[in-house]
Amino acid sequence: MKTLLQLIIYSLLFVQPIYAQTVDSLRSRIDKIIAGKNAEVGVAIIGNNGRDKVILRGDQHFPMQSVFKFHLACAVLAEVDKGKISLQQKIKITAKDLKEDTWSPIKNAYPKGTVLTVADFLSYSVSQSDNIACDLMFNLIGGTAVVDTYLKQLDLKDISIVATEKQMHQDWNVQFNNWTTPVAANEVLAAFFYNANKKLSYESHAFLWKIMKATTTGQKRIRGQLPEELVVAHKTGSSGADSNGVTAAVNDIGIVFIPKKSPFFISVFITNSKENNDTNEKIIADIAKAAYDYFKIER
């Protein structure tokens, strides 16, 4: 008998929706949202326990930017479960470590340095998208290759993680080496949410989704138009624009929890966009709202 995760992934990749006529209304609404936008938009949405899906540019490679901090957290927690490191392990970070010109709430809170636990650094990396915390976690477990290999060993495909935040900041083009597809993003969310084959211990699984639900970045994206009381576990990624005004990445992937119904998984990636940031974020918010309006109705 197939597990729920297997059914969801199978449906996502191969099965035509049972409610094809109905789900086409969601697809049509999303088509209207992105119509006329000067951007490439990738979408993967799956809900109703895997029965309903909408996929647009589902197999296209999109630069992840900070979305990969979710994947990193999964790999770090796997190392915790092996006993190689501990969430309570303390790590010292100095003022010298915080000199890098990058997004870092840790730097703002502790400009002279501090001592924090692995749990603290993971929380900063995922919930607040701290770049310094992210690279420190890469260093702790042995680099990007450890994360990339870990995911491939779990048969999670169409994911490439080869560069740190620092490396991406040094060369605009490097970000394109860290890529995934909308379908693969949903697949990794489902794999670690349903925790098939006990990929993570109970404690690590609970911690992962606690920090995902605590995300403070991208409040105008998936969360943007949803009811405030809804629980959303998500991870954003952003590139900014190049000298020509082209944005490489405005992303958000996550799970939306609707009371008394199964959650739905949603991954939206925007690349090669000549729209401004507000428009890019509104595209994601509009798509998430369309999905919520669809899945909140009893079927």
Secondary structure, 3 states (H helix, E strand, C coil): CCCHHHHHHHHHHCCCCCCHHHHHHHHHHHHHHHCCCCCEEEEEEEECCCCEEEEECCCCCEECHHHHHHHHHHHHHHHHHCCCCCCCCEEEEECHHHCCCCCCHHHHHCCCEEEEEHHHHHHHHHHCCCHHHHHHHHHHHCCHHHHHHHHHHCCCCCEECCCCHHHHHHCHHHHHHCEECHHHHHHHHHHHHHCHHHCCCHHHHHHHHHHHHCCCCCCCCCCCCCCCCCEEEEEEEECCECCCCCECCEEEEEEEECCCCCCEEEEEEEECECCCHHHHHHHHHHHHHHHHHHHCCCC
